[in-house]
Structures are given as C-alpha cells and as structure tokens.
Amino acid sequence: MTASTFASTFPNPPTVRAAVLPDLAVKPWLAKSTDTYYLTNARVVDAGAGRLLDGLQGVKVHHGQITAVEPMTTLAPEPNAAVHDLAGAYLCPGLIDAHVHVTAVPGVQTMAALVNVPDQVVNLRSIYVLKGMLSRGFTTVRDTGGATKFLADAIAEGLVPGPRLYQCGQALSQTGGHGDFASGAGKSTCCGGHSLSLGRVADGVPAVLRAVREELKQGADFIKVMLGGGVASESDAIETVQFLPEEVRAITASAWQMGRKMVTAHAYTVEAIRHAIDNGVRGIEHGNLIDVDTAKLMAEKDIFLTPTLSCYGIMVRQPFEDFLNEDGRNKSAEVMQQGLNALKIAEDAGVTVCYGSDLLISMHALQTGKCRPPPRSYISNPSAEEFTVRSKVLPAATILKHATVNPARMLGQAGRLGVVAAGAIADLIVLSANPLEDITVLDRPEEYLRAVVKEGKVVSGSLLL
C-alpha cells in the first residue's frame, strides 16, 4: 500500500486517550517536578549552626526546591497551593551517607560469595538496597566502590527508587591490595589487571592512568584508591602501604586534569594517610589509627575524613559472625579499638568529618534502625549503629553535621544539600523528636521518622501527621 493510498484509506489517525500520552514519551519514567506546597508549623533544624530556628517556621517548596523558610507569623501561602501542617514536628535536612557500597548486595553470607555474584543479579538486588536507604532518611549517598553512572542516572530519572547517588565506579587497587578480590580468576583487562566486584587492579603508572581515565570516561564522580590494608581483604595486613608514590601522583594528577575530580583513599594508618596526602589525595576513608599531628595536617590542607565505626562490630556479631575469616575478624578488632579515639582526635583538630556506614550484604539494614539500647561500652558490646557509636564521644549537633553539611561540602553541594534553607534541594526528613538533643533518634527511624522527602516528593511516610 502506497503512502497516498494509506492516507486516503485512513484519513485520521486513531484517537489516543489523553491519559496514555505521558507513557508514549521516549523516557516515560522521567521524574516529574512537584507543584508548589507549604510545610507549616515546623521546628526547623539548622544543621550547620547546630540549633533550631526560632519559633515555628513555614517552608515553601516549589518544583523540588526550597524557595522560602520564614516564621509562621509572616508566612502567606499562595492561594490554591497545598498546605501540610507539621504540628510542631522537627524538619531536618535529608541525611547523607558518604561511604556506602550499594552493590555489596544481600543474598550471600560471606565476602568470598559476594564477589562472585553475577553482575545482572547485583544490579537487580541493588535496587532493594537503595530503596531501603531512602526509607531510612538517607536522601543522598556516596558509593565508594561498585556503583556506576548507569545506576546513578536511573535513580535521577526516577526509574529506580533510591537516594541521590554519587559514585566512583570501581575502586583502584594494586595486585594483592585491598581491592584485589580475585583468587586467580577475574575479568581480564589490559596489562595483566583484572576487575571484580567493588574493585579493579592496576599496577604501574601506565596501568593506573588507564584505569582512572576509564572510570572517569564511564562517568565516575570521583576516584577511590586503596592505599592501605583492609579488614575484608585476605592478602594484606592493615599496616601495609599500597601503591608507589609515582602511581598515586599519576592518579591524582589525571583525575584533576580530567575535570578536577576528587580522589579519596582507603587508609587506616598514619603511614598510609601521609602517603595519600603527600601525593595529592583529598579525602581519607576510615582513618582509625590517625594521630594528632596527622589530623592537624589534614585540617590544614582541608582533607576530608569519613570514618566508618559501627561496621566493625556489626561484621562480627550474629548473624554475620561467618562473614569474615579469622584473620578478618582479628583485623576488625584491631581497628575498632582505636576508632572512637581517632574520631575525637580528628574533630578536635578541626578536620571536616563525614558520616559513613560501610555496610555490606544484609548489614545494610543496620545503616539505621533496629537499634538496641545504647551499650555502656562500644568496645565490649559493639551492638550500636553509627549515630549511636559516634555519640559516645561527640555531641549531637556535631554528629548531625557529619551527616548533612559536611558531606554536602565534600560533594561540592554546599547550600544545596544538607540544609533546610532557600535555594536548597527539598531533601527533608520529618521527625517526632529533636536530633540535636538526642542524635540516636536517627538510629531508630521506626520510632521517630515520620516522612522522607526527596526533591519535594514524599517517598516514605506521610506529611499527614
């Protein structure tokens, strides 16, 4: 049938129902902007200043952004705009977890089994992990090994429910380093390296240059490099210092040249941390064995620190007592003993400290929630989650900054994330208790978390209080 014959036979196309039209778009799942609405009679938490704003406040949200925060005495909502009365509940910025592994998915019981889960299974299971994080009040997370730009984009478009995701692709490791999970087998890449699970191996300057450039080409927001031994890896002691100085300098210089991307380093010891700082790294993950002089150097050079404290106790308690082998359990105890002291040293020195959970497999459920009564001794009874652990040595207001304004600045999103203020993205959590008085309420969302709002949309709970 010719085009003219078709046109004469069917002069008018079939009528398409108006309700179906959005589904005919190229990407029908794209997230839609929210209309204007107001949150009234809120006790607004100023996370940066560590206080509540004076009196009851009203917050205007327009197309996913906060456009006004002002006292109820002067607030004048627009006609026909929705108004949600929070009745004195506490309005806090959405939380930021700056050290997660969303592709370290449930469904296995050991680290050895985790690294052999097929990629497609990992991708599907990670959706479950992300949804759980969002429901616990984390509206932004920073993945430090495993997640990809594809997953981050799927979340941003509304295809996958989850927190806003910043990712580094796979972490870079030397052969036998903390990110080398292969036991003689892995996905082949050039130059004798391999890629498996959360990390990829590269040795020598040409190989690390190729690795960092490939991760950035694939959309990494930053680069993660393993510069010391780790708990979950079998072939390296905590005390090892990994990669040569020229390899680290090649990584940091290439990341800077390809978009001024930050490089962060897995490092526990003073030697590994100094190795990182001396060669251009801008962030330290863990840092459990830091000393005062090194902390002062980090503060002077504005190096970010993301401690992860609760994971060490979680990894050895039921039902995860078989997750690590005996060597891993011994290393976990070694770094756990010094973790709280390191946190206090860093904070006293003026280091910008961020919140990180670093949980794997089914441990993700303990990012917050199901928290037992705070133990008298973290070391003798490591049964608490991250906010509760940090509360042993630091005040609530300081810890709240760890999970809001501090990581927002590290991510280059100061003023847009981690605050309830005009011009910020409307990432919010509604609480029935004041986290500035008791930070551990954030470890008990089942009791105190009333609603989670991401980019103006209620994604968990309800604003009908």
C-alpha distance (Angstrom), angle and dihedral (degrees) to the residues before:
residue distance angle dihedral
M1 . . .
T2 3.80 . .
A3 3.79 122.7 .
S4 3.81 91.7 -109.2
T5 3.81 92.1 49.6
F6 3.81 90.3 49.0
A7 3.82 91.5 49.6
S8 3.80 92.4 50.4
T9 3.78 92.3 46.3
F10 3.82 94.5 46.0
P11 3.83 104.6 26.7
N12 3.81 94.3 168.7
P13 3.82 126.3 39.5
P14 3.80 117.5 -121.7
T15 3.79 114.0 -83.6
V16 3.79 112.0 -102.9
R17 3.78 117.2 -147.2
A18 3.81 110.6 -113.9
A19 3.81 91.2 -130.6
V20 3.81 90.0 61.0
L21 3.80 96.4 52.5
P22 3.85 96.9 87.3
D23 3.81 89.7 55.2
L24 3.80 90.1 57.3
A25 3.79 92.9 65.1
V26 3.80 119.0 111.7
K27 3.82 89.2 -110.1
P28 3.81 105.1 22.2
W29 3.80 91.9 176.2
L30 3.82 95.0 64.1
A31 3.79 110.6 133.2
K32 3.79 113.9 -105.6
S33 3.80 122.4 -136.9
T34 3.76 117.8 -109.5
D35 3.78 122.9 -116.1
T36 3.79 121.7 -115.8
Y37 3.80 115.4 -74.2
Y38 3.79 139.1 157.9
L39 3.81 133.4 -129.9
T40 3.78 107.3 -153.2
N41 3.81 136.7 -170.0
A42 3.78 92.3 21.7
R43 3.78 128.3 156.5
V44 3.81 97.6 -136.8
V45 3.80 118.2 -148.3
D46 3.81 112.9 -141.3
A47 3.80 97.8 -155.4
G48 3.80 94.5 -175.7
A49 3.80 95.1 53.5
G50 3.79 93.9 35.3
R51 3.80 95.1 -127.5
L52 3.79 144.3 90.7
L53 3.78 118.9 -97.8
D54 3.80 111.1 -108.8
G55 3.78 114.6 -86.5
L56 3.77 128.4 -21.0
Q57 3.79 114.7 -31.9
G58 3.78 138.2 -156.2
V59 3.80 122.1 -142.9
K60 3.80 124.4 -159.1
V61 3.81 116.8 -151.6
H62 3.80 118.9 -166.8
H63 3.82 123.6 178.0
G64 3.79 92.5 -21.8
Q65 3.80 96.5 -47.2
I66 3.78 132.8 100.9
T67 3.79 106.4 -119.5
A68 3.81 100.7 172.2
V69 3.80 141.1 15.4
E70 3.79 114.3 -175.6
P71 3.80 142.1 146.0
M72 3.78 117.0 -79.5
T73 3.79 88.2 -121.0
T74 3.82 90.5 70.0
L75 3.80 102.3 27.4
A76 3.81 114.8 118.3
P77 3.83 111.3 -178.0
E78 3.78 116.9 -148.4
P79 3.80 115.7 -104.8
N80 3.81 114.0 -92.9
A81 3.83 93.2 13.3
A82 3.80 116.1 129.4
V83 3.81 115.6 -105.8
H84 3.82 122.7 -157.9
D85 3.79 115.3 -166.4
L86 3.82 110.0 -147.1
A87 3.81 90.5 -170.1
G88 3.78 95.2 -142.2
A89 3.81 97.7 -42.6
Y90 3.81 118.6 148.2
L91 3.80 116.5 -99.9
C92 3.80 111.3 -155.1
P93 3.81 133.1 174.0
G94 3.79 115.4 -95.1
L95 3.80 110.0 -92.6
I96 3.81 125.0 -106.9
D97 3.81 122.0 -148.3
A98 3.79 105.7 -162.6
H99 3.81 98.5 -169.9
V100 3.79 118.0 46.6
H101 3.79 137.8 134.5
V102 3.79 105.6 -150.2
T103 3.80 92.1 176.5
A104 3.82 92.6 56.2
V105 3.76 86.0 92.6
P106 3.81 135.4 -173.0
G107 3.77 120.5 -106.1
V108 3.80 98.2 83.2
Q109 3.80 134.5 67.9
T110 3.81 104.8 -148.3
M111 3.79 139.6 45.5
A112 3.80 90.6 -119.2
A113 3.80 90.8 57.0
L114 3.81 92.4 44.9
V115 3.80 95.4 60.0
N116 3.81 91.2 53.6
V117 3.82 98.1 53.9
P118 3.85 108.6 118.7
D119 3.80 115.4 -106.2
Q120 3.80 95.0 -118.0
V121 3.80 91.0 52.7
V122 3.80 89.7 48.5
N123 3.80 91.4 52.2
L124 3.80 93.0 51.2
R125 3.79 94.6 45.4
S126 3.80 92.1 47.2
I127 3.81 88.2 66.5
Y128 3.80 87.8 64.1
V129 3.82 90.7 50.1
L130 3.80 93.6 48.8
K131 3.78 94.2 48.7
G132 3.80 90.0 52.6
M133 3.80 93.0 50.7
L134 3.79 91.6 52.2
S135 3.80 92.7 49.1
R136 3.82 89.3 54.3
G137 3.81 91.7 58.8
F138 3.81 101.3 -95.3
T139 3.79 105.2 132.1
T140 3.83 93.6 170.4
V141 3.79 130.7 34.6
R142 3.79 134.2 179.9
D143 3.78 113.0 -144.4
T144 3.80 112.7 -150.3
G145 3.79 99.2 -165.9
G146 3.79 135.1 0.3
A147 3.81 108.5 27.3
T148 3.80 122.2 102.2
K149 3.79 141.0 -150.5
F150 3.81 88.6 -107.0
L151 3.80 90.6 62.3
A152 3.81 92.9 43.6
D153 3.80 90.7 51.8
A154 3.81 92.3 48.2
I155 3.81 89.1 55.9
A156 3.80 93.3 45.3
E157 3.81 91.2 51.5
G158 3.80 93.0 49.4
L159 3.82 95.0 -113.3
V160 3.82 92.7 116.9
P161 3.83 122.5 33.8
G162 3.76 111.8 -127.2
P163 3.80 148.4 101.0
R164 3.79 121.1 -60.1
L165 3.80 102.3 -82.8
Y166 3.79 128.6 -140.3
Q167 3.81 111.3 -175.6
C168 3.79 143.0 179.8
G169 3.78 99.0 -158.8
Q170 3.79 106.1 -132.3
A171 3.79 122.6 -7.0
L172 3.81 116.4 -114.7
S173 3.80 118.3 -117.3
Q174 3.77 137.3 171.8
T175 3.79 118.8 -124.7
G176 3.80 106.7 -74.1
G177 3.79 91.1 14.3
H178 3.77 130.7 125.9
G179 3.81 94.2 -82.1
D180 3.81 95.5 47.3
F181 3.80 102.0 103.7
A182 3.81 97.2 159.3
S183 3.77 121.2 111.5
G184 3.78 96.9 -162.3
A185 3.80 94.6 -49.6
G186 3.77 133.5 74.6
K187 3.76 142.7 125.6
S188 3.77 108.0 -60.2
T189 3.76 120.6 -122.2
C190 3.78 129.7 166.9
C191 3.77 127.5 -64.3
G192 3.80 96.8 24.0
G193 3.79 95.3 -63.2
H194 3.78 126.8 127.7
S195 3.78 139.8 -159.2
L196 3.79 124.2 -139.8
S197 3.81 134.3 159.0
L198 3.82 112.4 -44.8
G199 3.80 98.0 -2.8
R200 3.79 147.8 42.9
V201 3.79 127.9 -149.7
A202 3.79 125.1 -130.5
D203 3.82 129.2 164.4
G204 3.79 126.9 -165.9
V205 3.78 131.2 16.3
P206 3.83 98.0 -76.7
A207 3.80 91.5 49.8
V208 3.81 96.0 47.5
L209 3.80 90.8 46.6
R210 3.79 90.1 54.1
A211 3.82 91.5 45.8
V212 3.79 96.0 51.0
R213 3.81 92.4 43.8
E214 3.79 91.8 49.9
E215 3.81 92.3 50.4
L216 3.80 90.9 49.6
K217 3.80 91.8 45.7
Q218 3.81 88.3 53.7
G219 3.80 90.1 54.8
A220 3.81 106.9 -93.0
D221 3.82 112.8 169.9
F222 3.82 91.4 -152.3
I223 3.81 139.2 -8.1
K224 3.79 126.5 -106.5
V225 3.81 120.1 -158.0
M226 3.81 128.1 -174.7
L227 3.80 107.9 -131.3
G228 3.80 100.5 164.0
G229 3.76 143.3 25.7
G230 3.79 123.0 -71.5
V231 3.77 142.9 -149.5
A232 3.81 99.5 -121.5
S233 3.82 97.6 44.2
E234 3.79 119.8 85.8
S235 3.79 105.4 -154.1
D236 3.80 103.1 54.8
A237 3.80 132.9 63.6
I238 3.80 119.1 -137.2
E239 3.82 89.4 -112.1
T240 3.81 95.6 59.6
V241 3.80 119.6 111.9
Q242 3.79 111.5 -146.6
F243 3.81 135.2 -152.9
L244 3.80 122.5 19.5
P245 3.82 119.4 -93.7
E246 3.80 91.6 -108.8
E247 3.81 90.6 53.0
V248 3.81 92.1 51.7
R249 3.81 92.0 46.4
A250 3.80 89.5 51.2
I251 3.81 89.7 53.0
T252 3.80 96.3 47.9
A253 3.80 94.6 42.5
S254 3.80 92.9 49.4
A255 3.81 92.4 47.3
W256 3.80 90.2 51.1
Q257 3.80 93.2 48.0
M258 3.82 92.5 47.8
G259 3.80 96.0 59.2
R260 3.80 106.0 -41.0
K261 3.78 90.4 -85.1
M262 3.79 118.7 -179.6
V263 3.81 119.8 -116.5
T264 3.78 118.4 -149.9
A265 3.80 126.6 -171.1
H266 3.77 136.3 -144.6
A267 3.82 101.6 -132.4
Y268 3.80 134.8 148.7
T269 3.80 106.3 172.6
V270 3.78 132.7 65.0
E271 3.82 89.5 -116.0
A272 3.80 93.4 53.5
I273 3.80 92.9 44.2
R274 3.82 92.2 49.9
H275 3.80 89.1 47.0
A276 3.81 88.0 55.5
I277 3.80 96.8 45.9
D278 3.81 94.2 45.0
N279 3.79 90.4 55.5
G280 3.79 101.9 47.6
V281 3.81 105.4 -88.4
R282 3.83 114.3 149.3
G283 3.80 102.3 -165.1
I284 3.80 138.8 42.2
E285 3.80 124.5 -153.0
H286 3.84 116.9 -152.3
G287 3.84 103.4 -11.5
N288 3.81 92.8 -178.3
L289 3.82 95.5 156.6
I290 3.80 98.2 46.3
D291 3.82 121.0 140.2
V292 3.80 131.4 -146.8
D293 3.81 97.2 -99.7
T294 3.80 92.9 49.9
A295 3.80 91.2 47.7
K296 3.81 90.0 52.4
L297 3.81 89.5 50.7
M298 3.80 90.3 51.5
A299 3.80 91.0 51.4
E300 3.80 91.6 47.7
K301 3.81 92.1 51.7
D302 3.83 94.3 39.3
I303 3.81 93.5 -118.4
F304 3.81 112.7 168.8
L305 3.80 120.9 -130.4
T306 3.80 124.1 -155.3
P307 3.82 109.4 -173.4
T308 3.80 119.1 -167.5
L309 3.80 110.1 -159.2
S310 3.78 113.9 154.9
C311 3.81 95.0 54.4
Y312 3.81 93.8 73.2
G313 3.78 93.2 60.5
I314 3.80 92.6 39.8
M315 3.82 93.0 53.3
V316 3.81 92.9 59.6
R317 3.79 101.7 38.8
Q318 3.78 127.8 85.4
P319 2.97 128.9 -43.1
F320 3.83 90.8 18.3
E321 3.80 99.5 51.0
D322 3.84 90.9 116.3
F323 3.81 96.5 48.1
L324 3.81 93.4 93.2
N325 3.78 127.8 41.5
E326 3.80 119.8 -123.2
D327 3.80 93.3 -87.1
G328 3.81 90.9 50.9
R329 3.80 91.8 50.2
N330 3.80 90.2 52.1
K331 3.82 91.6 50.1
S332 3.80 90.5 48.1
A333 3.79 90.7 55.3
E334 3.82 90.5 47.7
V335 3.81 95.7 56.5
M336 3.82 94.8 36.1
Q337 3.81 91.6 60.0
Q338 3.81 91.7 61.3
G339 3.80 100.8 33.1
L340 3.79 100.4 94.8
N341 3.78 92.5 44.2
A342 3.81 90.1 51.9
L343 3.80 90.8 50.2
K344 3.80 91.5 53.6
I345 3.82 92.6 45.2
A346 3.80 91.6 52.2
E347 3.78 95.0 46.8
D348 3.81 92.9 47.3
A349 3.82 89.9 50.4
G350 3.80 91.9 54.5
V351 3.81 98.2 -109.2
T352 3.82 115.2 158.7
V353 3.80 100.1 -113.8
C354 3.81 123.5 -162.7
Y355 3.79 134.5 -164.4
G356 3.80 119.2 -105.4
S357 3.79 132.7 168.6
D358 3.85 103.5 -176.2
L359 3.80 94.0 -165.9
L360 3.79 126.0 164.1
I361 3.83 138.1 -160.0
S362 3.83 112.8 -13.1
M363 3.82 90.0 -12.6
H364 3.82 87.0 87.2
A365 3.81 87.4 84.5
L366 3.82 87.4 68.6
Q367 3.81 94.0 58.5
T368 3.80 79.3 104.9
G369 3.77 130.9 -26.3
K370 3.77 137.6 61.6
C371 3.78 87.6 54.6
R372 3.77 116.5 171.9
P373 3.81 119.4 -137.6
P374 3.83 107.1 -68.8
P375 3.81 108.4 -85.4
R376 3.78 119.6 -124.3
S377 3.78 90.6 -128.4
Y378 3.78 122.9 29.7
I379 3.79 91.8 -162.3
S380 3.80 97.1 49.0
N381 3.81 93.9 39.8
P382 3.82 110.0 21.5
S383 3.78 95.3 -177.9
A384 3.79 100.7 123.4
E385 3.77 131.1 98.6
E386 3.81 125.8 -120.4
F387 3.81 102.7 -82.8
T388 3.80 90.8 46.5
V389 3.80 93.4 48.0
R390 3.81 92.6 51.9
S391 3.80 90.9 48.1
K392 3.81 88.5 69.3
V393 3.79 90.8 76.3
L394 3.82 108.6 13.1
P395 3.82 136.5 54.4
A396 3.78 121.3 -106.4
A397 3.81 95.9 -110.2
T398 3.80 91.7 55.2
I399 3.79 93.0 49.4
L400 3.80 92.0 48.7
K401 3.82 88.4 57.1
H402 3.81 87.7 54.6
A403 3.81 89.3 62.0
T404 3.81 99.1 38.6
V405 3.81 128.0 19.8
N406 3.82 97.9 20.5
P407 3.82 98.2 56.3
A408 3.80 89.7 39.0
R409 3.80 88.2 61.2
M410 3.81 91.5 45.8
L411 3.81 88.9 53.6
G412 3.80 91.9 49.4
Q413 3.81 90.9 -111.3
A414 3.80 102.5 111.7
G415 3.80 109.5 155.1
R416 3.82 92.1 15.4
L417 3.79 101.2 64.2
G418 3.80 130.8 30.5
V419 3.82 96.2 29.9
V420 3.79 140.2 84.0
A421 3.79 98.7 -137.9
A422 3.79 141.9 115.7
G423 3.79 109.9 -75.8
A424 3.81 94.6 27.1
I425 3.79 125.2 118.7
A426 3.80 108.4 -100.2
D427 3.81 96.5 -110.0
L428 3.80 104.1 145.0
I429 3.77 143.6 156.5
V430 3.79 124.9 -155.0
L431 3.81 115.5 -144.5
S432 3.78 133.6 -174.2
A433 3.83 91.7 -147.1
N434 3.79 135.0 46.4
P435 3.84 112.1 -101.5
L436 3.81 89.9 -162.4
E437 3.79 89.1 65.8
D438 3.80 96.7 40.3
I439 3.80 117.4 12.1
T440 3.81 91.2 -172.9
V441 3.81 90.1 76.2
L442 3.82 84.1 80.7
D443 3.80 87.8 62.3
R444 3.80 89.8 57.5
P445 3.81 105.9 54.0
E446 3.79 91.3 154.5
E447 3.81 87.2 67.0
Y448 3.80 105.2 33.0
L449 3.82 111.3 18.2
R450 3.81 109.7 95.6
A451 3.81 101.9 169.4
V452 3.80 142.9 -2.4
V453 3.80 119.2 -148.7
K454 3.80 122.1 -169.1
E455 3.80 119.1 -174.2
G456 3.77 89.3 -17.1
K457 3.81 95.8 -52.1
V458 3.80 122.5 114.1
V459 3.79 102.5 -125.1
S460 3.81 99.4 168.7
G461 3.78 133.6 19.5
S462 3.78 122.4 -3.5
L463 3.79 141.0 -79.4
L464 3.81 88.3 -142.3
L465 3.79 95.5 96.7
